[in-house]
Amino acid sequence: MKVVLIPAIVVSFAALSACSSGGLTERNVECAGATVVGAVVGGAIGNQLGGGSGKDILTAGGAVAGGAVANNAAGC
């Protein structure tokens, strides 16, 4: 449960922050989409590493890092 909850919270905050300034525009939707996809991919990669509680930490860290990298790559 924790493995899913932490990345879901991070993705929610990232998606909401992309839409917070200036309302919902096509650019904001693109930024939110890039962040969500990056977080999912990063979380999936992080989930493949480590074991025990380290796996949870790497999954959450991968989700945060993936979302940040994808957001930056999209120019948001």
matplotlib code that plots the C-alpha trace (Angstrom):
import matplotlib.pyplot as plt

x = [0.0, 2.8, 4.5, 1.5, 0.5, 3.7, 4.2, 0.5, 0.8, 3.9, 2.3, -0.9, 1.1, 3.1, 0.0, -1.8, 1.1, 1.4, -2.2, -2.2, -1.0, -3.2, -5.8, -6.0, -4.3, -3.0, 0.6, -0.3, -1.9, 1.2, 3.4, 1.2, 1.1, 4.9, 5.3, 2.9, 4.5, 8.0, 6.9, 5.4, 8.4, 10.8, 8.8, 8.8, 12.5, 13.0, 10.8, 13.1, 16.0, 16.7, 14.8, 12.7, 12.1, 14.9, 12.6, 9.9, 12.4, 13.8, 10.3, 9.3, 12.7, 12.4, 8.9, 10.1, 13.2, 11.4, 8.7, 11.2, 13.3, 10.3, 9.0, 12.3, 12.7, 9.2, 10.4, 7.9]
y = [0.0, 2.4, 1.7, 3.0, 5.8, 7.7, 8.0, 8.8, 11.7, 13.0, 12.8, 14.5, 17.4, 17.8, 17.6, 20.2, 22.5, 22.4, 23.6, 26.1, 29.2, 30.7, 28.0, 24.9, 25.4, 23.0, 23.7, 23.0, 19.7, 18.7, 19.5, 17.5, 14.6, 14.6, 14.7, 11.8, 9.6, 10.4, 9.6, 6.3, 5.2, 6.4, 4.5, 1.4, 1.5, 2.2, -0.7, -3.1, -2.2, -2.9, -5.1, -4.7, -1.2, 0.0, -1.0, 1.4, 4.2, 3.6, 3.4, 6.7, 8.3, 7.0, 8.5, 11.9, 11.9, 10.6, 13.3, 16.0, 14.9, 14.6, 17.9, 19.6, 17.8, 19.0, 22.6, 23.2]
z = [0.0, 0.9, -2.4, -4.3, -2.0, -1.9, -5.7, -6.1, -3.6, -5.4, -8.8, -7.5, -6.1, -9.3, -11.6, -9.4, -9.3, -13.1, -13.3, -10.5, -12.3, -15.0, -15.1, -17.2, -20.6, -23.2, -22.0, -18.4, -19.4, -21.4, -18.4, -16.0, -18.5, -18.8, -15.0, -14.5, -17.1, -15.8, -12.3, -13.3, -15.3, -12.5, -9.9, -12.0, -12.4, -8.7, -7.8, -9.6, -7.3, -3.7, -1.3, 1.8, 3.0, 0.6, -2.3, -1.0, -0.7, -4.1, -5.7, -4.1, -5.0, -8.6, -8.9, -7.6, -9.8, -12.9, -12.5, -12.1, -15.0, -17.3, -16.2, -16.9, -20.3, -21.4, -20.7, -17.9]

ax = plt.figure().add_subplot(projection="3d")
ax.plot(x, y, z, "-o")
ax.set_aspect("equal")
plt.show()
